[in-house]
Amino acid sequence: MIRTSNLTKIFRTDEVETTALNKVTFEIKKGEFVAIMGPSGCGKSTLLNILGLLDNPSDGEYFFLDNEVARFSERQRARLRKENIGFVFQNFNLIDELTVFENIELPLIYLGMSSSARRKRVEEVMEQMQIVHRKKHFPLQLSGGQQQRVAVARAVVAEPRLILADEPTGNLDSSHGEEVMNLIETLNQGGTTVIIVTHSQRDAEYAQRIVQLFDGQIITENIKKTVM
């Protein structure tokens, strides 16, 4: 599903040049669950942004679904993103003025799905995430764990091939964090490819492979279990 070769990202200002990623080469197979770990500032979020087609690399190649996308325009990246990738963020990134139902529905509106089809799909996902009883609530009326459930529902409602999660339990207590990771693991067991960035060894243990980054480079890869 994903293959990178010598992926490099350099941030430049008038006075400073910072190498966030330094010739990163690796592959992620369809249906795999991969955790990316490393200290703050090692390039984890930069790598996730490039894999999620939110940014382009400075150099190197990135193949997503057999397309070389490293030099795609923003319009090309946006089309691939909305059709194939769901995002889960540490800070939930829900829209406070929209209800739970409306937040989850948003990706389907972008895809141009009819209102009846949207309603059916959103109801299915809310049932799966056990948040149907909260569908008319607004994000600020929910606990952190409930907000992250809504964020996961929004990420999966369009049935993406890939889920990218950036510190998905970072703002949650241990019990709510475990709930969210169990949800993500269930999605992976259903065939969705999952990549998480995390500082949490406990969260990383859900993955089949752990990739350690340091100073923008992969220093180790620990394969824990194989994809069935």
Disulfide bonds with the S-S distance in Angstrom:
none
